[in-house]
Structure formats: C-alpha cells, structure tokens
C-alpha cells in the first residue's frame, strides 16, 4: 500500500512516501524521506546519516541510493511543472528504507519523487503509474 506524510519542523519540511505493491506476483518496495531546506542553487543532496543501518547507503546499495537521488530530481521537475517556485530550496534525501526482500529501483525512484511532491504540498497533483516499472506523472 502506498502511504505518504508531510511534516514541518525547525529544520525544514519533510515529505515521505512508501510504495509497497505487487504486480504479476512480483513485490515492489521503495520508501524515501526527504527534507526541503533553504539553499541555493536548487539541488538534491544525499544526507542520510552514514551510521543509519535501517537506510540504504552508498557503496553496496549504490543502485538504490542513485535511484533515490534521481527520483528526488524527478520530483523537483514535477513540482516545477505544478507551478511551484523552486529557487532557494535544496532537497535532502534523509532516509531510504532498507528492505532486503522487495526493494526495487523504479519503486525507490518513484517513492522519492512522491516524497518531494508531498514536501512541496503538491502530492495530490501527481500520481503513480506502472508500465514495466514505477513512475510518477502529473495527475490528469
């Protein structure tokens, strides 16, 4: 089941999205939390604590951590297409949940894009789709 949340604190605005679905008997999992903070230029940075063993980490999980960063960039593109001004914002990927059974690249990328949309308050204007892999697009 997909689930999302958005929270604001003194460090910025966080968005999180969890995608756990089955398609054709195959499990797909991706869960990413991002934080939007002030900063220039607009960019996405990996900001997961290296000691966080519950999160994917660069190195052995590079394929998935790259998917989380690329997905956050996808999310920024979607947010901009929704008319949100991005200047002055940096997106930090602060957690990418480790799941040894069903973690999948397109699910991580899509969860990251959805988390960014949630953080910017436009989660209701984008939607998940599946065509050989998960992707996020503007809602009809």
ChimeraX commands (.cxc) that place a marker at each C-alpha (Angstrom):
marker #1 position 0.00,0.00,0.00 radius 0.5
marker #1 position 1.31,3.45,-0.73 radius 0.5
marker #1 position 1.38,5.91,2.13 radius 0.5
marker #1 position 2.64,9.44,2.45 radius 0.5
marker #1 position 3.17,12.13,5.03 radius 0.5
marker #1 position 4.38,15.68,5.27 radius 0.5
marker #1 position 5.75,17.37,8.41 radius 0.5
marker #1 position 7.29,20.76,9.18 radius 0.5
marker #1 position 9.83,21.49,11.89 radius 0.5
marker #1 position 12.63,23.99,12.55 radius 0.5
marker #1 position 14.93,22.13,10.13 radius 0.5
marker #1 position 12.59,22.35,7.13 radius 0.5
marker #1 position 9.68,20.50,5.60 radius 0.5
marker #1 position 9.80,16.72,5.33 radius 0.5
marker #1 position 7.96,14.54,2.87 radius 0.5
marker #1 position 7.88,10.77,2.94 radius 0.5
marker #1 position 6.39,8.17,0.64 radius 0.5
marker #1 position 6.17,4.40,0.98 radius 0.5
marker #1 position 5.35,2.22,-2.02 radius 0.5
marker #1 position 4.75,-1.47,-1.40 radius 0.5
marker #1 position 2.85,-3.22,-4.16 radius 0.5
marker #1 position 2.59,-6.50,-6.02 radius 0.5
marker #1 position 2.39,-6.67,-9.83 radius 0.5
marker #1 position 2.28,-10.01,-11.59 radius 0.5
marker #1 position 3.40,-11.81,-8.44 radius 0.5
marker #1 position 6.48,-9.59,-8.03 radius 0.5
marker #1 position 6.92,-7.39,-4.96 radius 0.5
marker #1 position 7.99,-3.76,-5.34 radius 0.5
marker #1 position 9.17,-1.68,-2.40 radius 0.5
marker #1 position 10.54,1.82,-2.04 radius 0.5
marker #1 position 10.32,4.19,0.92 radius 0.5
marker #1 position 12.08,7.54,0.92 radius 0.5
marker #1 position 12.01,10.56,3.25 radius 0.5
marker #1 position 13.24,13.94,2.08 radius 0.5
marker #1 position 13.70,17.29,3.79 radius 0.5
marker #1 position 13.36,20.60,1.95 radius 0.5
marker #1 position 15.65,23.29,3.38 radius 0.5
marker #1 position 16.69,26.78,2.34 radius 0.5
marker #1 position 19.64,26.96,-0.01 radius 0.5
marker #1 position 20.91,27.86,-3.46 radius 0.5
marker #1 position 21.31,26.61,-6.06 radius 0.5
marker #1 position 18.32,24.27,-6.27 radius 0.5
marker #1 position 19.70,20.75,-5.97 radius 0.5
marker #1 position 19.29,17.32,-4.42 radius 0.5
marker #1 position 21.82,16.03,-1.91 radius 0.5
marker #1 position 22.28,12.68,-0.16 radius 0.5
marker #1 position 22.06,13.50,3.56 radius 0.5
marker #1 position 21.47,10.10,5.19 radius 0.5
marker #1 position 23.45,9.53,8.36 radius 0.5
marker #1 position 26.20,7.04,7.37 radius 0.5
marker #1 position 25.60,5.17,10.63 radius 0.5
marker #1 position 21.88,4.60,9.93 radius 0.5
marker #1 position 21.69,0.84,9.39 radius 0.5
marker #1 position 17.95,0.97,8.61 radius 0.5
marker #1 position 18.64,3.06,5.50 radius 0.5
marker #1 position 20.15,2.21,2.16 radius 0.5
marker #1 position 23.71,3.56,1.90 radius 0.5
marker #1 position 26.04,4.46,-0.98 radius 0.5
marker #1 position 28.54,1.72,-1.69 radius 0.5
marker #1 position 26.82,-1.66,-1.52 radius 0.5
marker #1 position 23.39,-0.09,-2.20 radius 0.5
marker #1 position 24.58,2.39,-4.88 radius 0.5
marker #1 position 21.94,1.38,-7.46 radius 0.5
marker #1 position 19.17,2.23,-4.97 radius 0.5
marker #1 position 20.74,5.37,-3.48 radius 0.5
marker #1 position 21.24,6.70,-7.02 radius 0.5
marker #1 position 17.56,5.92,-7.72 radius 0.5
marker #1 position 16.53,7.92,-4.63 radius 0.5
marker #1 position 18.55,10.96,-5.76 radius 0.5
marker #1 position 17.35,10.75,-9.37 radius 0.5
marker #1 position 13.77,10.30,-8.12 radius 0.5
marker #1 position 14.08,13.44,-6.00 radius 0.5
marker #1 position 15.25,15.31,-9.12 radius 0.5
marker #1 position 12.23,13.89,-10.97 radius 0.5
marker #1 position 10.09,15.18,-8.11 radius 0.5
marker #1 position 11.57,18.67,-8.42 radius 0.5
marker #1 position 10.72,18.66,-12.13 radius 0.5
marker #1 position 7.12,17.64,-11.39 radius 0.5
marker #1 position 6.80,20.25,-8.63 radius 0.5
marker #1 position 8.04,22.97,-11.00 radius 0.5
marker #1 position 5.52,21.78,-13.62 radius 0.5
marker #1 position 2.83,22.25,-10.95 radius 0.5
marker #1 position 3.83,25.93,-10.82 radius 0.5
marker #1 position 5.82,25.91,-7.56 radius 0.5
marker #1 position 8.83,28.26,-7.42 radius 0.5
marker #1 position 11.88,26.17,-6.55 radius 0.5
marker #1 position 14.56,28.84,-6.13 radius 0.5
marker #1 position 16.00,28.96,-2.64 radius 0.5
marker #1 position 15.32,25.28,-1.92 radius 0.5
marker #1 position 17.56,22.26,-1.50 radius 0.5
marker #1 position 16.14,18.75,-1.23 radius 0.5
marker #1 position 17.98,16.46,1.16 radius 0.5
marker #1 position 17.37,12.71,0.92 radius 0.5
marker #1 position 17.44,11.90,4.65 radius 0.5
marker #1 position 16.31,8.23,4.65 radius 0.5
marker #1 position 15.79,5.46,2.10 radius 0.5
marker #1 position 14.36,2.44,3.89 radius 0.5
marker #1 position 16.31,-0.80,3.62 radius 0.5
marker #1 position 14.16,-3.82,2.73 radius 0.5
marker #1 position 16.10,-6.88,1.68 radius 0.5
marker #1 position 13.17,-8.73,0.10 radius 0.5
marker #1 position 11.34,-6.43,-2.33 radius 0.5
marker #1 position 13.42,-3.26,-2.76 radius 0.5
marker #1 position 13.35,-2.32,-6.44 radius 0.5
marker #1 position 14.96,0.57,-8.33 radius 0.5
marker #1 position 11.85,2.02,-10.01 radius 0.5
marker #1 position 9.92,1.82,-6.71 radius 0.5
marker #1 position 12.67,3.71,-4.85 radius 0.5
marker #1 position 12.84,6.34,-7.61 radius 0.5
marker #1 position 9.05,6.78,-7.65 radius 0.5
marker #1 position 8.83,6.92,-3.84 radius 0.5
marker #1 position 11.48,9.63,-3.81 radius 0.5
marker #1 position 9.63,11.70,-6.43 radius 0.5
marker #1 position 6.38,11.33,-4.47 radius 0.5
marker #1 position 8.12,12.34,-1.22 radius 0.5
marker #1 position 9.34,15.55,-2.87 radius 0.5
marker #1 position 5.83,16.29,-4.17 radius 0.5
marker #1 position 4.45,15.75,-0.65 radius 0.5
marker #1 position 7.08,18.06,0.89 radius 0.5
marker #1 position 6.15,20.83,-1.55 radius 0.5
marker #1 position 2.43,20.31,-0.93 radius 0.5
marker #1 position 1.50,19.03,-4.39 radius 0.5
marker #1 position 1.21,15.31,-3.66 radius 0.5
marker #1 position -2.43,15.44,-4.74 radius 0.5
marker #1 position -1.41,16.73,-8.18 radius 0.5
marker #1 position 0.82,13.78,-9.12 radius 0.5
marker #1 position 0.15,10.07,-9.44 radius 0.5
marker #1 position 1.92,6.75,-9.64 radius 0.5
marker #1 position 1.81,4.67,-12.77 radius 0.5
marker #1 position 3.24,1.30,-13.74 radius 0.5
marker #1 position 4.46,0.27,-17.19 radius 0.5
marker #1 position 7.24,-2.25,-16.67 radius 0.5
marker #1 position 8.37,-0.15,-13.68 radius 0.5
marker #1 position 7.02,2.55,-11.37 radius 0.5
marker #1 position 6.95,6.20,-12.46 radius 0.5
marker #1 position 5.32,9.41,-11.27 radius 0.5
marker #1 position 3.49,11.80,-13.55 radius 0.5
marker #1 position 1.20,14.78,-13.28 radius 0.5
marker #1 position -2.35,13.70,-12.44 radius 0.5
marker #1 position -4.98,14.08,-15.13 radius 0.5
marker link #1:1,2 radius 0.2
marker link #1:2,3 radius 0.2
marker link #1:3,4 radius 0.2
marker link #1:4,5 radius 0.2
marker link #1:5,6 radius 0.2
marker link #1:6,7 radius 0.2
marker link #1:7,8 radius 0.2
marker link #1:8,9 radius 0.2
marker link #1:9,10 radius 0.2
marker link #1:10,11 radius 0.2
marker link #1:11,12 radius 0.2
marker link #1:12,13 radius 0.2
marker link #1:13,14 radius 0.2
marker link #1:14,15 radius 0.2
marker link #1:15,16 radius 0.2
marker link #1:16,17 radius 0.2
marker link #1:17,18 radius 0.2
marker link #1:18,19 radius 0.2
marker link #1:19,20 radius 0.2
marker link #1:20,21 radius 0.2
marker link #1:21,22 radius 0.2
marker link #1:22,23 radius 0.2
marker link #1:23,24 radius 0.2
marker link #1:24,25 radius 0.2
marker link #1:25,26 radius 0.2
marker link #1:26,27 radius 0.2
marker link #1:27,28 radius 0.2
marker link #1:28,29 radius 0.2
marker link #1:29,30 radius 0.2
marker link #1:30,31 radius 0.2
marker link #1:31,32 radius 0.2
marker link #1:32,33 radius 0.2
marker link #1:33,34 radius 0.2
marker link #1:34,35 radius 0.2
marker link #1:35,36 radius 0.2
marker link #1:36,37 radius 0.2
marker link #1:37,38 radius 0.2
marker link #1:38,39 radius 0.2
marker link #1:39,40 radius 0.2
marker link #1:40,41 radius 0.2
marker link #1:41,42 radius 0.2
marker link #1:42,43 radius 0.2
marker link #1:43,44 radius 0.2
marker link #1:44,45 radius 0.2
marker link #1:45,46 radius 0.2
marker link #1:46,47 radius 0.2
marker link #1:47,48 radius 0.2
marker link #1:48,49 radius 0.2
marker link #1:49,50 radius 0.2
marker link #1:50,51 radius 0.2
marker link #1:51,52 radius 0.2
marker link #1:52,53 radius 0.2
marker link #1:53,54 radius 0.2
marker link #1:54,55 radius 0.2
marker link #1:55,56 radius 0.2
marker link #1:56,57 radius 0.2
marker link #1:57,58 radius 0.2
marker link #1:58,59 radius 0.2
marker link #1:59,60 radius 0.2
marker link #1:60,61 radius 0.2
marker link #1:61,62 radius 0.2
marker link #1:62,63 radius 0.2
marker link #1:63,64 radius 0.2
marker link #1:64,65 radius 0.2
marker link #1:65,66 radius 0.2
marker link #1:66,67 radius 0.2
marker link #1:67,68 radius 0.2
marker link #1:68,69 radius 0.2
marker link #1:69,70 radius 0.2
marker link #1:70,71 radius 0.2
marker link #1:71,72 radius 0.2
marker link #1:72,73 radius 0.2
marker link #1:73,74 radius 0.2
marker link #1:74,75 radius 0.2
marker link #1:75,76 radius 0.2
marker link #1:76,77 radius 0.2
marker link #1:77,78 radius 0.2
marker link #1:78,79 radius 0.2
marker link #1:79,80 radius 0.2
marker link #1:80,81 radius 0.2
marker link #1:81,82 radius 0.2
marker link #1:82,83 radius 0.2
marker link #1:83,84 radius 0.2
marker link #1:84,85 radius 0.2
marker link #1:85,86 radius 0.2
marker link #1:86,87 radius 0.2
marker link #1:87,88 radius 0.2
marker link #1:88,89 radius 0.2
marker link #1:89,90 radius 0.2
marker link #1:90,91 radius 0.2
marker link #1:91,92 radius 0.2
marker link #1:92,93 radius 0.2
marker link #1:93,94 radius 0.2
marker link #1:94,95 radius 0.2
marker link #1:95,96 radius 0.2
marker link #1:96,97 radius 0.2
marker link #1:97,98 radius 0.2
marker link #1:98,99 radius 0.2
marker link #1:99,100 radius 0.2
marker link #1:100,101 radius 0.2
marker link #1:101,102 radius 0.2
marker link #1:102,103 radius 0.2
marker link #1:103,104 radius 0.2
marker link #1:104,105 radius 0.2
marker link #1:105,106 radius 0.2
marker link #1:106,107 radius 0.2
marker link #1:107,108 radius 0.2
marker link #1:108,109 radius 0.2
marker link #1:109,110 radius 0.2
marker link #1:110,111 radius 0.2
marker link #1:111,112 radius 0.2
marker link #1:112,113 radius 0.2
marker link #1:113,114 radius 0.2
marker link #1:114,115 radius 0.2
marker link #1:115,116 radius 0.2
marker link #1:116,117 radius 0.2
marker link #1:117,118 radius 0.2
marker link #1:118,119 radius 0.2
marker link #1:119,120 radius 0.2
marker link #1:120,121 radius 0.2
marker link #1:121,122 radius 0.2
marker link #1:122,123 radius 0.2
marker link #1:123,124 radius 0.2
marker link #1:124,125 radius 0.2
marker link #1:125,126 radius 0.2
marker link #1:126,127 radius 0.2
marker link #1:127,128 radius 0.2
marker link #1:128,129 radius 0.2
marker link #1:129,130 radius 0.2
marker link #1:130,131 radius 0.2
marker link #1:131,132 radius 0.2
marker link #1:132,133 radius 0.2
marker link #1:133,134 radius 0.2
marker link #1:134,135 radius 0.2
marker link #1:135,136 radius 0.2
marker link #1:136,137 radius 0.2
marker link #1:137,138 radius 0.2
marker link #1:138,139 radius 0.2
marker link #1:139,140 radius 0.2
view
